[in-house]
Amino acid sequence: MKILFLVLILLHSGIHFIGLRKATPFAWLWVVTGILLVLFAYLYFSNAKYAWLPGIVAILISQWLILSNWNEARYGSLLNLLLLVLVVVEFGAFRMLKKFDRLVESGFNAPATNLSQLITDADMMHLPLIVKKYLYYTNFVGKPKVFNFRALFKGGMRSNPGDSYMPMKTIQYNFTEEPSRFFRFTATKAGLPVCGIHTYDNSGAIFNVKLLNWFSIIDAKGDQLKQAETVTVLNDFCFIAPGALIDKRIQWEQVNDTVVIARFTNPPFTVSASLHFTQEGQLFNFVSNDRFETDGKTYKNYPWTTPVSACKELNGYRLGTKAGLWYDRPDGKFQYGDLELVEVIYNIRSLD
């Protein structure tokens, strides 16, 4: 679909360059419009957030030129109409991105923290032995404490077992001192663009998904969602930022040599999960009974698991980089997500 629109934009641009041959005082405007359309095509294909801006300017000028030369150019209005739909969709994505950026920036407005503090054995005295081993395994000991991080994922999601995975790319920002999580994804569903955001902070939790970046298909909020996202934050600490497991808000219960229960309190909720390790100290599964599956209308409490299928080193840290997202439904286990961690950066100082 994106390639098709790219071809249409470039075709429309080429037609405008031909307009230079017209011996009229406004012949140069045809060329300017053609250049704007080429710029729109480049920014659109590059996923630039301001792609819509040269697009709408080009369409307005183009339509004025078409109206001025209606007999010869009237069919160009059909292309402008198609491109207008694309511009509106791109502007919808821009609006959601601006909203997301404002929320993330609120995390950076918190009082400054000394980002040079290192994780030492003294910080791990209260941890079960296998969790200490995990922090050594992931190379966090002797490295800076984690106050925030940005993570990029790629993969897919689906709503039902028979559905194909919806290809998606995600970016998320987490802050640990006042736990918050801001997650955004872009995807395609039946060839149409979809954009969604998860937000979690002291004010609550929101899960909003829009088809064509305008039409809401999921709009979830409330206490059950916030409890569910508290579990997600704990999961993020475990897999994306193991250095955050030294947090005293996490209480530990030893089950055996390789299984522990973590109880994470972020008022008003306390959630728990069992963490499953190998003898070498690698965390390979996370199981919680405190999360809800939701479509924005109903909330169903099923066991939630995130088994890891691959590990590798990212920026000097050894992390689980591929995981499935599963609900244990009454009618059987359902994998609704398959994600790969592509990049993670700790203790960033700004949105950019």
C-alpha positions in Angstrom: 0.0 0.0 0.0 2.8 2.4 0.9 4.6 1.7 -2.4 1.4 2.3 -4.3 0.9 5.7 -2.7 4.6 6.6 -3.3 4.1 5.8 -7.1 0.9 7.9 -7.2 2.7 10.9 -5.5 5.7 10.7 -7.9 3.4 10.3 -10.9 1.4 13.4 -9.9 4.6 15.3 -9.3 5.8 14.4 -12.8 2.6 15.7 -14.3 3.2 19.0 -12.6 6.7 19.4 -13.9 5.2 19.1 -17.4 3.1 22.2 -16.6 6.3 24.3 -16.9 5.7 24.2 -20.7 2.6 26.3 -20.3 3.2 29.9 -21.4 1.3 31.5 -18.4 2.4 33.8 -15.6 1.9 30.9 -13.1 3.9 28.2 -15.0 6.5 28.3 -12.2 3.8 27.2 -9.7 3.5 23.9 -11.5 7.2 23.3 -10.8 7.0 24.4 -7.2 4.0 22.0 -6.7 6.0 19.2 -8.3 8.9 19.8 -5.9 6.6 19.9 -2.9 5.1 16.6 -4.0 8.6 15.0 -4.3 9.4 16.3 -0.8 6.1 14.8 0.4 7.0 11.5 -1.1 10.4 11.5 0.5 9.1 12.4 4.0 6.2 10.0 3.7 8.5 7.1 2.8 10.9 8.1 5.6 8.1 8.1 8.2 8.9 11.7 9.0 6.4 13.2 11.4 5.9 16.4 9.4 5.3 14.6 6.0 1.7 15.9 5.9 2.8 19.6 5.8 4.3 19.8 2.3 1.6 17.3 1.3 -1.3 19.6 2.2 0.4 22.7 0.7 1.1 20.9 -2.6 -2.5 19.7 -2.8 -4.0 23.2 -2.2 -1.7 24.7 -4.9 -2.3 21.8 -7.3 -6.1 22.1 -7.0 -5.9 25.8 -7.6 -3.9 25.2 -10.7 -6.3 22.5 -11.9 -9.3 24.8 -11.4 -7.5 27.5 -13.4 -7.0 24.9 -16.2 -10.1 22.8 -15.7 -10.6 21.6 -19.2 -7.1 20.2 -19.5 -6.3 19.2 -16.0 -9.6 18.3 -14.3 -8.7 14.6 -13.9 -5.9 15.6 -11.6 -8.5 16.3 -9.0 -9.0 12.6 -8.5 -5.3 12.2 -7.6 -5.5 15.2 -5.3 -8.5 13.5 -3.6 -6.5 10.3 -3.0 -3.5 12.2 -1.7 -5.7 14.3 0.5 -6.9 11.0 2.2 -3.2 10.1 2.7 -2.4 13.5 4.1 -5.3 13.3 6.6 -4.1 9.9 7.7 -0.6 11.2 8.2 -1.9 14.2 10.1 -3.7 11.9 12.4 -0.5 10.0 13.2 1.2 13.4 13.8 -1.5 14.3 16.4 -1.1 11.1 18.2 2.7 11.4 18.2 2.5 15.0 19.6 0.3 13.7 22.4 2.7 10.9 23.1 5.7 13.2 23.1 4.0 15.5 25.6 3.4 12.6 28.0 7.0 11.4 27.7 8.4 14.9 28.3 6.5 15.0 31.6 8.8 12.2 32.8 11.9 14.3 32.0 10.5 17.2 33.9 11.0 15.3 37.2 13.8 16.6 39.6 17.3 15.8 38.2 18.9 12.6 39.3 22.6 11.7 39.7 22.8 9.3 36.8 26.4 8.2 37.7 25.3 6.1 40.7 26.5 2.5 40.2 24.9 -0.8 41.1 27.0 -2.5 43.8 26.7 -5.6 46.0 25.3 -3.4 48.8 22.3 -2.6 46.6 21.6 -6.3 46.1 21.8 -7.5 49.8 18.0 -7.9 50.0 17.7 -9.9 46.7 17.4 -13.7 46.5 20.6 -15.4 45.3 19.2 -16.3 41.9 18.2 -12.6 41.3 21.7 -11.5 42.2 23.0 -14.0 39.8 20.7 -12.6 37.1 22.1 -9.1 37.6 25.6 -10.5 37.2 24.5 -12.6 34.2 23.0 -9.5 32.5 26.1 -7.4 33.3 24.3 -4.7 35.3 26.5 -5.0 38.4 29.1 -2.2 38.4 27.0 -0.3 35.8 24.8 2.8 36.4 21.5 2.4 38.2 18.5 2.6 35.9 16.4 5.7 36.2 14.8 5.6 32.8 15.2 3.9 29.4 14.0 3.9 25.8 13.3 0.6 24.0 12.5 -0.2 20.4 10.7 -3.4 19.4 9.5 -5.0 16.2 7.1 -7.9 15.8 3.4 -8.6 15.6 0.2 -8.7 17.6 -3.2 -10.3 17.0 -6.6 -10.4 18.7 -7.7 -14.0 18.0 -5.9 -17.4 17.5 -7.0 -17.6 13.9 -5.8 -14.1 13.0 -2.5 -13.3 11.3 -0.1 -11.2 13.3 -0.4 -7.5 12.6 3.1 -6.3 11.8 4.2 -3.5 14.1 7.1 -1.3 15.3 7.1 0.1 18.8 8.9 2.6 21.0 8.6 3.0 24.7 9.9 5.1 27.5 10.0 4.0 31.1 10.8 6.0 34.3 11.6 4.1 37.5 11.7 6.6 40.4 8.0 7.5 39.9 7.1 4.4 37.9 5.7 5.4 34.5 5.5 3.8 31.1 4.7 5.3 27.7 4.4 2.9 24.8 3.5 3.7 21.2 3.2 1.5 18.2 2.5 1.8 14.5 1.1 -1.2 12.5 -1.0 -2.2 9.6 -4.3 -4.1 9.8 -5.8 -5.4 6.5 -3.4 -3.1 4.7 -4.6 0.0 6.6 -2.4 2.0 9.1 -3.1 1.6 12.8 -1.6 3.7 15.6 -1.8 3.1 19.3 -0.5 4.3 22.7 -0.3 2.8 26.1 0.3 5.3 29.0 0.8 4.5 32.7 1.7 7.0 35.4 0.4 8.4 38.7 -2.7 9.8 37.0 -3.8 6.4 35.7 -3.5 4.2 32.6 -4.9 4.6 29.0 -4.8 2.2 26.1 -6.0 3.8 22.8 -5.8 2.3 19.3 -7.0 4.2 16.2 -7.6 2.8 12.7 -6.3 5.2 10.0 -5.0 7.1 12.9 -8.4 8.7 13.5 -11.1 6.1 14.2 -10.9 4.6 17.8 -11.1 0.8 17.9 -9.9 0.4 21.4 -10.3 3.0 24.2 -9.5 1.4 27.6 -8.9 3.2 30.9 -9.6 2.7 34.6 -8.4 0.7 37.6 -8.3 -2.7 35.9 -6.1 -1.3 33.2 -3.8 0.4 35.6 -3.4 -2.9 37.6 -2.7 -4.7 34.4 -0.1 -2.1 33.4 1.5 -2.3 36.8 2.2 -5.9 35.9 3.6 -4.8 32.6 6.0 -2.3 34.3 7.3 -5.1 36.6 7.8 -7.2 33.4 9.7 -4.4 31.8 12.0 -4.2 34.9 12.6 -7.9 34.7 13.5 -8.2 31.0 14.4 -4.8 29.6 16.0 -3.2 32.7 17.1 -5.9 35.2 19.1 -3.2 37.1 15.8 -1.8 38.3 15.1 -5.0 40.3 17.1 -3.5 43.2 14.0 -1.3 43.8 12.8 -1.7 47.4 9.2 -1.5 46.3 9.7 -5.1 45.0 9.4 -7.7 47.7 10.8 -11.2 47.2 9.7 -14.7 48.1 12.0 -17.7 47.4 10.2 -20.7 46.0 13.2 -22.8 45.1 16.7 -22.3 43.8 15.5 -21.1 40.4 12.0 -19.7 41.0 11.1 -16.6 43.0 7.9 -14.5 43.4 8.3 -10.7 43.0 5.6 -8.5 44.5 5.7 -4.9 43.2 3.9 -2.1 45.0 3.0 1.1 43.2 -0.1 2.4 45.1 -2.9 1.6 45.1 -1.8 -1.7 43.6 0.5 -4.5 44.6 1.0 -7.1 41.8 3.0 -10.3 41.7 4.7 -12.6 39.3 6.7 -15.8 39.5 10.1 -15.5 37.8 11.7 -18.6 36.4 15.5 -18.8 35.9 18.1 -21.3 34.6 20.8 -22.5 36.9 23.2 -20.1 35.1 21.0 -17.1 36.1 19.1 -16.4 32.8 15.5 -15.4 33.3 13.4 -17.4 30.8 9.8 -16.9 31.9 7.5 -14.5 33.8 4.1 -15.6 35.0 1.4 -13.4 36.6 -2.2 -13.8 37.6 -2.8 -10.1 38.1 -3.1 -8.9 34.5 -6.3 -8.5 32.3 -6.9 -9.1 28.7 -9.0 -6.2 27.3 -10.6 -4.9 24.1 -11.5 -1.7 25.8 -15.0 -3.0 26.7 -14.4 -6.1 28.8 -11.6 -7.1 31.2 -10.8 -10.8 31.6 -8.3 -12.0 34.2 -6.2 -14.8 32.7 -2.7 -15.9 33.7 -0.2 -14.0 31.6 3.2 -15.3 30.5 6.1 -13.9 28.5 8.6 -16.8 27.7 11.9 -15.8 26.2 13.1 -17.6 23.1 16.4 -15.8 22.4 19.1 -13.7 24.2 21.9 -11.5 23.0 24.1 -8.6 24.0 22.8 -5.1 23.5 25.1 -2.1 24.4 27.1 -4.3 26.7 24.1 -5.9 28.5 23.0 -9.5 28.0 19.2 -9.4 27.6 16.3 -11.6 26.5 15.6 -10.2 23.1 12.8 -12.4 21.7 9.6 -13.2 23.7 6.1 -14.4 23.2 3.1 -12.8 24.9 0.6 -15.4 26.1 -2.7 -15.6 27.9 -3.8 -18.9 29.4 -7.5 -18.7 28.5 -10.0 -21.3 29.7 -10.2 -22.7 26.1 -6.4 -23.0 25.9 -3.2 -21.0 25.7 -3.2 -18.1 23.2 -0.2 -16.3 21.9 -1.3 -12.8 21.0 2.1 -11.2 20.6 5.6 -12.0 19.3 8.2 -9.2 19.9 11.9 -8.7 19.4 13.9 -6.1 21.4 15.9 -4.2 18.8 17.5 -1.4 20.9 17.5 -0.2 24.5 19.3 2.9 25.9 19.4 3.6 29.6 19.4 7.0 31.5 18.6 9.2 28.6 18.3 12.9 29.3 15.6 14.0 26.8 13.1 12.8 24.4 15.5 13.0 21.5 
